[in-house]
Amino acid sequence: KVIDLKAQTYNVENGKVVATKVDGSQQLTERITKNWTEKKFTFPNISVGSILEYSYTIESDFLTHLREWKFQSNYPTLYSNYSVTIPEYLNYINITQGLNLKYTKESTTSRFSLTQEAFASATYHNWQLLNVPALLNEPFVTTLENYVTKVEFQLQSVNVPNRPISYYTNSWEKLSKELLEHENFGMRYKGSPGWLKEETDKIIGTTTNKIDIAKKCYYFI
């Protein structure tokens, strides 16, 4: 959930910088799905040349969903920085794409709460990018998200002292199983035996070999 939302508009009035804060009446929480809500807010006193500033904290119990960071948007960015400190008990795979990022990491000791308040070794990661160009739609590009410069994380395992190691997306087979059992992915068509059956029968025909079936589906798409 999003907490501690702070936002304000900066303007120069009579040679002085004036900050106008966003108050509670300008914030709205809207339910999107059963699992997601959307926080909306309006900046006051906006004019040409205004600077908009906002910050917030996200609290989450979902260790498998460490938030990604996008360094690019449809506007040029002068400076973008992302830092994360990961306790030694959590093993994430870092995945980057796009422009070359300046990356540093170092070991540190931090107080955190996973199963109980404790001190543990942790790794501090930092990614930076200066003068980031805007990412704009191009002809024949249907998946712009595949080109945005970003860093994302996949939880591979959790190794808490005195407990068995819990493995997550450590293999393609396990990932495939999780997707097929996900309520918004695999279970969508598992729950409907007749889903696209007529169309797939036309594509597959009398073919029984799984590789040949996959090829036919691929070339059809």
RODO-2510 file (C-alpha; in nm, 4 decimals, decimal comma):
residues 221
     n   res          X          Y          Z
     1     k     0,0000     0,0000     0,0000
     2     v     0,1010     0,3613    -0,0563
     3     i     0,1566     0,5694     0,2568
     4     d     0,3118     0,9029     0,3469
     5     l     0,2259     1,0668     0,0135
     6     k     0,3719     1,4164    -0,0084
     7     a     0,3413     1,6492    -0,3065
     8     q     0,3837     2,0171    -0,3758
     9     t     0,4030     2,2720    -0,6551
    10     y     0,6889     2,5218    -0,6715
    11     n     0,6476     2,8616    -0,8383
    12     v     0,8522     3,1785    -0,8473
    13     e     0,6435     3,4726    -0,7267
    14     n     0,7921     3,8218    -0,6926
    15     g     1,1412     3,6742    -0,7077
    16     k     1,0763     3,4182    -0,4325
    17     v     1,0175     3,0418    -0,4509
    18     v     0,6715     2,9579    -0,3175
    19     a     0,5667     2,5985    -0,2374
    20     t     0,1990     2,4967    -0,2457
    21     k     0,1367     2,1613    -0,0817
    22     v    -0,1182     1,8975    -0,1828
    23     d    -0,3586     1,8460     0,1053
    24     g    -0,5802     1,5484     0,1883
    25     s    -0,8805     1,6844    -0,0024
    26     q    -0,6796     1,6652    -0,3252
    27     q    -0,6043     1,2929    -0,2832
    28     l    -0,8313     1,0112    -0,3971
    29     t    -0,8040     0,6317    -0,3658
    30     e    -0,9880     0,4300    -0,6317
    31     r    -1,0403     0,0514    -0,6425
    32     i    -0,9174    -0,0928    -0,9770
    33     t    -0,9371    -0,4700    -0,9165
    34     k    -0,9776    -0,6898    -0,6113
    35     n    -0,5995    -0,6751    -0,5622
    36     w    -0,5172    -0,3213    -0,6799
    37     t    -0,6147     0,0304    -0,5797
    38     e    -0,5025     0,3514    -0,7478
    39     k    -0,3958     0,6652    -0,5653
    40     k    -0,4767     0,9898    -0,7463
    41     f    -0,3936     1,3466    -0,6529
    42     t    -0,4050     1,6923    -0,8079
    43     f    -0,1272     1,9488    -0,7987
    44     p    -0,2547     2,2956    -0,7051
    45     n    -0,1510     2,6326    -0,8462
    46     i     0,0110     2,5000    -1,1641
    47     s     0,1307     2,7458    -1,4278
    48     v     0,3910     2,7543    -1,7035
    49     g     0,7329     2,6930    -1,5464
    50     s     0,6017     2,5231    -1,2308
    51     i     0,8092     2,2462    -1,0737
    52     l     0,6124     1,9458    -0,9483
    53     e     0,7579     1,7360    -0,6659
    54     y     0,6128     1,4269    -0,5015
    55     s     0,7299     1,1389    -0,2831
    56     y     0,5667     0,8342    -0,1262
    57     t     0,6404     0,5115     0,0600
    58     i     0,5186     0,1682    -0,0454
    59     e     0,4682    -0,1010     0,2178
    60     s     0,4438    -0,4548     0,0850
    61     d     0,4559    -0,8086     0,2231
    62     f     0,5174    -0,9557    -0,1229
    63     l     0,8847    -1,0512    -0,1323
    64     t     0,8415    -1,1863    -0,4850
    65     h     0,7511    -0,8393    -0,6161
    66     l     1,0445    -0,6092    -0,5501
    67     r     0,9530    -0,3033    -0,7540
    68     e     1,1242    -0,2344    -1,0840
    69     w     1,2590     0,1091    -1,1752
    70     k     1,2232     0,2711    -1,5156
    71     f     1,4870     0,5272    -1,6043
    72     q     1,3061     0,6379    -1,9190
    73     s     0,9681     0,7860    -2,0016
    74     n     0,8162     0,9875    -2,2843
    75     y     0,9965     1,2954    -2,1462
    76     p     1,3751     1,3555    -2,1321
    77     t     1,5266     1,2970    -1,7861
    78     l     1,8296     1,4842    -1,6523
    79     y     1,9085     1,2392    -1,3727
    80     s     1,7549     0,9096    -1,2579
    81     n     1,8789     0,7070    -0,9626
    82     y     1,7623     0,3826    -0,8011
    83     s     1,9032     0,2356    -0,4800
    84     v     1,8007    -0,0812    -0,2983
    85     t     1,9449    -0,2644     0,0031
    86     i     1,8751    -0,6387     0,0011
    87     p     1,9247    -0,8552     0,3135
    88     e     2,1449    -1,1601     0,2724
    89     y     1,8460    -1,3900     0,3258
    90     l     1,6871    -1,2810    -0,0025
    91     n     1,8436    -1,3856    -0,3308
    92     y     1,7219    -1,1773    -0,6240
    93     i     1,8285    -1,1865    -0,9878
    94     n     1,8808    -0,8358    -1,1275
    95     i     1,7688    -0,7869    -1,4867
    96     t     1,8539    -0,4696    -1,6780
    97     q     1,7681    -0,3616    -2,0304
    98     g     1,8175    -0,0573    -2,2506
    99     l     2,0935     0,2001    -2,2120
   100     n     2,4145     0,1329    -2,0192
   101     l     2,3613     0,2048    -1,6489
   102     k     2,6267     0,3097    -1,3992
   103     y     2,6090     0,0315    -1,1391
   104     t     2,7759     0,0012    -0,7983
   105     k     2,7255    -0,2320    -0,5038
   106     e     2,8740    -0,2765    -0,1570
   107     s     2,8228    -0,4901     0,1528
   108     t     2,6660    -0,3325     0,4596
   109     t     2,4980    -0,4267     0,7882
   110     s     2,1377    -0,3217     0,8351
   111     r     1,8544    -0,3652     1,0841
   112     f     1,5462    -0,5105     0,9204
   113     s     1,2383    -0,7154     1,0039
   114     l     1,1777    -1,0328     0,8063
   115     t     1,0720    -1,2890     1,0646
   116     q     1,1963    -1,0868     1,3622
   117     e     1,3994    -0,7746     1,4380
   118     a     1,7621    -0,8606     1,3653
   119     f     2,0948    -0,7434     1,2311
   120     a     2,2191    -0,9058     0,9134
   121     s     2,4573    -0,8504     0,6280
   122     a     2,3034    -0,6894     0,3239
   123     t     2,4076    -0,5732    -0,0210
   124     y     2,3512    -0,2142    -0,1292
   125     h     2,2833    -0,1758    -0,5045
   126     n     2,2752     0,1510    -0,6946
   127     w     2,1971     0,2316    -1,0579
   128     q     2,2328     0,5772    -1,2146
   129     l     2,1713     0,7319    -1,5532
   130     l     2,2320     1,0897    -1,6684
   131     n     2,0742     1,2827    -1,9570
   132     v     1,8272     1,0103    -2,0471
   133     p     1,6578     1,0654    -2,3848
   134     a     1,2823     1,0375    -2,4160
   135     l     1,1450     0,7059    -2,5382
   136     l     0,8893     0,7777    -2,8083
   137     n     0,6653     0,5592    -3,0189
   138     e     0,8187     0,4547    -3,3496
   139     p     0,6508     0,3136    -3,6604
   140     f     0,6068    -0,0662    -3,6493
   141     v     0,6973    -0,0831    -3,2774
   142     t     0,4123    -0,2546    -3,0937
   143     t     0,5898    -0,3323    -2,7653
   144     l     0,7667    -0,0131    -2,6542
   145     e     0,7977    -0,1600    -2,3055
   146     n     1,0644    -0,3975    -2,4400
   147     y     1,2928    -0,1017    -2,5151
   148     v     1,2583     0,1173    -2,2068
   149     t     1,5714     0,1391    -1,9909
   150     k     1,4912    -0,0255    -1,6582
   151     v     1,6034    -0,2632    -1,3844
   152     e     1,3781    -0,5358    -1,2472
   153     f     1,4115    -0,8209    -1,0013
   154     q     1,3164    -1,1867    -0,9796
   155     l     1,3198    -1,3593    -0,6417
   156     q     1,5215    -1,6786    -0,6766
   157     s     1,5277    -1,8050    -0,3170
   158     v     1,4761    -1,7173     0,0499
   159     n     1,7251    -1,8591     0,3010
   160     v     1,6190    -1,7700     0,6563
   161     p     1,8356    -1,9178     0,9373
   162     n     1,7005    -2,2391     1,0922
   163     r     1,4507    -2,2867     0,8102
   164     p     1,4592    -2,4843     0,4838
   165     i     1,5529    -2,2832     0,1741
   166     s     1,2478    -2,1739    -0,0253
   167     y     1,3056    -2,1684    -0,4014
   168     y     1,1010    -1,9559    -0,6390
   169     t     1,1741    -1,8841    -1,0081
   170     n     1,4932    -2,0881    -1,0166
   171     s     1,4043    -2,2828    -1,3323
   172     w     1,1969    -2,2464    -1,6485
   173     e     0,9941    -2,5520    -1,5470
   174     k     0,8942    -2,3949    -1,2135
   175     l     0,8130    -2,0627    -1,3800
   176     s     0,5989    -2,2408    -1,6399
   177     k     0,4119    -2,4243    -1,3624
   178     e     0,3458    -2,0996    -1,1735
   179     l     0,2117    -1,9270    -1,4860
   180     l    -0,0157    -2,2186    -1,5726
   181     e    -0,1566    -2,2148    -1,2180
   182     h    -0,2000    -1,8353    -1,2016
   183     e    -0,5644    -1,7273    -1,1805
   184     n    -0,5165    -1,4548    -1,4422
   185     f    -0,3118    -1,6649    -1,6854
   186     g    -0,3219    -2,0435    -1,7078
   187     m    -0,6396    -2,0908    -1,5076
   188     r    -0,8241    -1,8657    -1,7502
   189     y    -0,8218    -2,1289    -2,0220
   190     k    -0,8048    -2,4353    -1,7958
   191     g    -1,1429    -2,3404    -1,6557
   192     s    -1,2932    -2,3251    -2,0065
   193     p    -1,2288    -2,6553    -2,1911
   194     g    -1,3915    -2,5263    -2,5107
   195     w    -1,1876    -2,2059    -2,5259
   196     l    -1,0649    -2,1619    -2,8860
   197     k    -1,1051    -2,5358    -2,9465
   198     e    -1,2646    -2,4878    -3,2873
   199     e    -0,9854    -2,2574    -3,4013
   200     t    -0,7041    -2,4732    -3,2642
   201     d    -0,8520    -2,7824    -3,4286
   202     k    -0,8307    -2,6022    -3,7633
   203     i    -0,4680    -2,5053    -3,7033
   204     i    -0,3461    -2,8408    -3,5681
   205     g    -0,5456    -3,0688    -3,7969
   206     t    -0,4308    -3,4292    -3,7618
   207     t    -0,0821    -3,3420    -3,6295
   208     t     0,0113    -3,5281    -3,3108
   209     n     0,3783    -3,4417    -3,2632
   210     k     0,4072    -3,1687    -2,9961
   211     i     0,6938    -2,9873    -3,1720
   212     d     0,5020    -2,9775    -3,4997
   213     i     0,1911    -2,8535    -3,3177
   214     a     0,3930    -2,5740    -3,1594
   215     k     0,5368    -2,4771    -3,4985
   216     k     0,1912    -2,4632    -3,6577
   217     c     0,0609    -2,2407    -3,3782
   218     y     0,3669    -2,0183    -3,4036
   219     y     0,3371    -1,9660    -3,7786
   220     f    -0,0375    -1,9046    -3,7481
   221     i     0,0199    -1,6250    -3,4977
***
